[in-house]
Amino acid sequence: MSTTTHTKPELHFHKAALNLKKVVTRTPLQLNHNLSRKYNCNVYLKREDLQVVRSYKLRGAYNMMSSLTAEQLQKGVVCASAGNHAQGFAYSCKKLNAKGVVFMPVITPNQKINQTKMFGEDFIEVRLAGDTFDDCAVAAKKYTEENAMTFIPPFDDYRIIEGQGTVGLEIVEDFSPPSGGVGGGIDFVFIPVGGGGLSAGVGTYFKTYSPKTKIIGLEPEGAPSMFEALKAGAPVTLENIDRFVDGAAVKRVGDITFAVCKEVLDDMHLVPEGKICTTILKLYNEDAIVIEPAGALSIAALDDYADAIKGKNIVCIIGGGNNDIDRMQEIKERSLQFEGLKHYFLIRFAQRPGALKEFVNHVLGEHDDIVRFEYMQKHNKETGPALVGIELKAREDHDALLSNMQRFQINYTELRKDDNAFGYLV
């Protein structure tokens, strides 16, 4: 029995699609042969990473902004974002000849600031405020009120939801099962969830036009805002979140998006950040697809649904491709740790000649590789511990390594990700 208390207006997805036609790229729905073979089903990728601003966010921003009156547009619009919403907003300002002000946190990388300016050109101004997104959003809303402008939220508005929902409309219209393969319609849609705008829009469209399709929402483990909201029965504000999956890391989902998602999501699932990193690297190496962490969420979840999706038609929405090349080293590092292929130790080598040589020759396995070596004590190195990073060929080599350390009486401490020392040293 539904307990929804909000009054939900009718969402006009077809009207929004017509409205967006002149600015939005109709991104391809591609059958991916590697993933289809791996999971023994048909896996289609909805490539919003190929959108004009490299993410679906343009759809919602333009749909809302184009609904404003000429007077509202003339007074100007404001948004708070350090990522894809800012870029969609900036592009919309240029298309609508509207003056826009983008608030970004002070810590925003120059690459993102420059991207936003590139899409908005002379129609936007970037203001840096606050150390966190939340501080930045407060400053943006204050500025909006003081200047009688209109605030364009990243997700919590029906016009935003309507715009993002056109992703679902395109999927349904463009889907056709391969000949000789699985027949029927779409069985599952996997959707990345941040604030909930995309999942609310796409979920509502499917429940109306393809009600048998199961809608699966996905969040990173370190930012489970929709997961916790559904558990609590209302939006909750998370105290701390891991911001690594920046396109899907929010402390609190929207009130409107939560109310809609509660009705349209069939399942809400969390994906480890390390798994997301492994997925990014595999897609790059196997399919030459460059996606951001939030964009990889839908594919990263497939292992956990392998039995359910066998022999079915699956759509994974790739939300965006705004991945800064400077992050690739961290992505590789997180992937290796998640796969159990990289480990860090504090080792107190015995105070005798040849101790390090013995470690390399006898303790390390044939394929083990030292990828980091650093004495923690800068003077009197013979007595100080060393930080040693070791990369393995296979996960099971870890047990053999620990066994060798004990056999040769190596004095060691393995650093775990949840230890404070790990954060300080690695």
N, C-alpha and C positions, 0 to 999 in steps of 0.2 A: 504493500500500500504506500503510495507516494506521500511524503510529508513536506513537500516543497511549499513554501509560503510566499515566495516571490511571484510577481506577475510577469510572466515571460511573454514579451511581444512576439508576434509571428516573425520569423527570420526569412528574409527574401533572398535566398542564395542565387537564384537565377537572375534576379535584377542586379545583384552585386556583381555577378560574373560579367554581365553586359557592361556595367559601369567600369569594370577593371580591364576590359578587353583592350582598350587603347594604351594601357600602360604596363600591363603584366604579361610576361611570357607564359604561354601555355606549355608548361614543362612536360617532358616525356614521361610516360609510364613504361619502363623497360623491363623485359623479362631478363633476369640475371641467371646465366647458365651455370656458373660456378656454385652459387648458393642453392639453386634448384637441384643440382646433382647432389650436393652435400646433404640436403635435408629431404631428398626424395619427394619433392613437391614443386609447384610453380611459384617462384619468388619474384615478384615484381617490385621494382624500386621507383617510387615517385620522386623525381629528381629536382626537388626545390633548391638544391645547391646550384642548379643552372639558371635560377631566376635572375632577373636583371640586376638585382642588388645582392645576389648569391644567398638569398633566404626568402622564405614565405612571408616574412614580416611586412613586406611592401603591401600585400593584399589588404590586411586589416587597417594599416595606417591610411592608405589612399581611400579606402571605402568610407572611413569615418570622416576624413578631412573633406572629401568631395561632397559630403552631406551638409556641410556647414553653409551658412548664408554668406553672401558676398561681403556683408558688413563684418561678420566674424573673421573671415579670411583676411580682410583688410587690416583688422586690429592685430592679427598675428596669432600664431600657434606655438605651443611649448611642449617639449617632451623631456623626459629624463631617461637616459640609457647610455650604456657604454658599448653597445653592440649592435645587433641586427635591427632592432627597433629604430635606433637612431638613423641608420642608413636608409631604411624604408621611409621614415619620416622626412629625411632630407630630400630624397628623390621626389617624394610627393609634393613638397614645398615648391620645388623647381617646376614640376608639371602644372601646379595650380597657381603659379605666380604669387605665392603667399610668403610672408615674412615669417621665418621660423627661428626659434631659439632652442638649441640643444644643450641640456645640462648633462655634464659627464663628471664622474668622480675625478679628483685631482690625480689619482694614480693611473688613469687610463693611458695605455700605451699610445705613442704618437701615431703608430700605424692605423689605429682605429679612428683617431681624430682626423687624420688625413683622408681616410676612406670616406668618412661622413662629409667632410668638406668637398670632396671630389663629386659626390652624388648631389649635394645641395647647391654647389657653386656659390653665387652671390646672394642666394635667397636665404641662407642660414648663417647664424652666428653660433659659435660654440663657447659655452661658459663652463669653466671647471669649478666645482664646488663640492666640499666634503671629501672625507677619506673613503667612505663606503657608498654603495648605491643608495642605501636608505637615507643617508644624510643628503645626498645629491637630490633625491626625489622630494624631500622636504623643502629644499631651497628652490626647486623648480616650481612647486605648487605655490609657494609664497610669492615668487616673481609673477606667476600667472595672475594671481588675485590682484596684486599691486598695479599691474598694467592692463587689467580688464581684457586679458587674452583668453584663449581656449586651450585647455590641457588635453593632450592626446595620450591616453594611457597605453601601456604596452599590451594589455590583455583584457582588463576588466570593463568592457563596454560591449553592448550588443552589436554595434556597428563593426567593431573590431572582430568579434566572433563571426559575424556574417561574412566578412572579407576572408578570414582564414578558412571558413567553411567551403569556400570555392575550390580549395584543394581537393576536398571530397567529391564535389560535383565533377571535376575533371577526371578523377579516378574512375568513377562510375561510368561516365560517358565514354572514356577511352579504353576501358577494359574489354578484352576479348580473349577467351581461353585459347591456347594453342591447339591447332588441329591434331587430332590423334592423341591428345593428352587428357588432362583432367577437364571434365565438362563443368557445367553449372556456373554459378556466380562466384563472388569473392567470399571466402570463408573467414578470413582474419585480416584485420588492419592493425598494424603496430604503429603507435603514434608517440613521439617524444612529448613529454609534458614539462613545462616550466611553470608559468603562471596559469596555464590551462586554456588559453584562447584557441589554439589549434585543435586540441582534443575536444573542446566544447563544440566548435563549429563543425569539424569533420564528423564527430560522433553524432550530432543532431542530424546532419544530412543523411548519414547511413541509416539511422533508426527510422527515417522517413522513407527513403528510397531503396534501401537494401537491408531490411530489418533482420534478416537471418545472419548477417555478417557480425562476427564477434569483434568488439572494439577493445584493444589492449593498450592501456596507457603505461608509459615507461619513464621512470625517473632515475637519476644517479643515486646510488646508496648514500652519498654524503649530503644530499639535499632532498629528503623525502617529504616535501611539503604537501603534495596532494595525497600521498599515501597516508600520512598522519592525519590529515584533515578528514579523509573518508573514515578512518578508524575512530576519530573523535566525534564525527557527525557534524563538524563545523570547521571553518578555516582556523588553523592554529599558527602562531608565529614561532618559528624555530629559533632557538637561541644562537646556535652556531651551525654553519653549513660549510661544506667543502665547495669552494667556488671554481674548482678546476673545470667542470663541465659548465662553462659560463653561460651558455645559451639556455640552460635548463636549471640554473641554480638560483632559486628565489626562496626567501625566508617564509613568505606567506602567499598562498594562491589567492586569487580574487574571490570576492563573495559571489559575484554573478557566475564566474566560471565554475566555482565549486558546485553551486546549485544545479548547473547544467550537467557537469561531469558525473555527479552523483546518480543522475538518471540514465546517462548514455554509456558509461564505461562498464564493460563486462568484467574487466580485471585491471588491477593496478599492480605493477611489478617493478622491483628495484634492481638496478644493474650496477655491479661494482665498477668503479672508475678504471681499474686496471684492465678489466674485460673490454671496456669501451676503447681503451688505447690499443689493445691487441687488434680489435676490429678495424680501427683507423689504418693501422699498418698493413693489415691483410688486404683491405680494399685498395689501398694505394699500390701495393706490390702485385696484386692479382688482376685488378680491373682498371688501374690507373685513375681511380676516382679519389679526389682530394676532398675530404669532409672534415668539418669541425667536430669536437667531442659530442655536442648535443645532436648533431646530424647522424652520428653512428649509433645512438641509443637503440633505434628500432631493430637494427641488424644484430647488435650485440646481445639482444634478448632471445634470439632464435634458438640457441642451444637449450635454453630452459623450457622451450615449448616443442622440442623436436618430435616427441611422440604425438602430440595433439595436431601438429600441422602436416604430418605425413600424408601424402596423396591429396593435399588440398591446394586451393588457390590463395596465395598470401600477398599482401601489399605492405611494404615497409616504406614509411615516409622519411626521406632524408631531408631534414629540416633546413640545413644550410651548409655552406662550404667555406665560411670565413675563418679559415685556419691559418694563424700566423706561423710562418715557417720557423720562427725563433722558438716555437713551442715543441718542435719535433723531438729534441733531445729529451725533454721531460716526458713526452708521450712514450718514447722508446723505453725510458727508465721505468716508468710505471707499468708498462706492459711486461717487461722482463721480471719485475718483482711479483706481479700477479701470477705469471706463468710458473713461478718457482725456479726461475733460471738465474736470478741474481740475489746474492746474499752478502751481508756486511757483518764483519766480526771485529771486535777489539781483541788483539792478540798480544800477550805479554811474552815475547820471545825469551828463551833461556839466555843467561848472561855467559855465553861461551862462543867461541869462534865456530862458524859453520851452522848455527841454529837456523838461520834463514834459508841456507842452501838445502838443509835437510827437509825443511818444510816444503820447499818447491819440488824437490826430487821424490819425496816419499809420502807426503800427506796429500798433496794435490793429485787428483785423478788424471788420467791420460788426456782428457779433453777439457779439464778445468783450466780457467784462465784468470790470472790476477788482472783486474781492470782498474783497480785503485789501490795505492799504497801510500800511506801518510803517517809519519810518526806524530803522535799526539803531544809528545813532550819535545820541545825544540832543542833543549840542551840535555846533555847526558843521555843520548839516545839509547844507550845499551839497556837502560832500566825502564824506559817509558813504553807504554802500550802503543801499538800501531793499528791504525784503521785500515782494514784490508777488505776490498770489495772483490768478490769472486763470481765469475759468470760460468754457468754450467751448460752442458750440451743438452741434458735431459733432467726433468724434475727429480727423478729417482736417484740421480747422482748425489743429491744432498745428504742422504743417509750414509752413503759410503764415505763422503767427506768428513762427517761428524765422527764416524767410526774410526777413521784414520787419525783424527785429532786426539781421540781418547787413547788409541793404541800407542801413539808417540808422545803421550802426556803433554799435549799442547795446552797452555793456560789461556783459555779463550772465553769471550762472552759474545753470543750472537745478538745482534741488534734487531729488535722487532719493530715493525712499523708503528705499533701503538705505544712504544716506549718514548719517554721524553728525550732520551739521549739520541734516538734516531733522528728526530727533527733538528737537533742541534748540530749533529756531526755529519749527516749524509747530505 
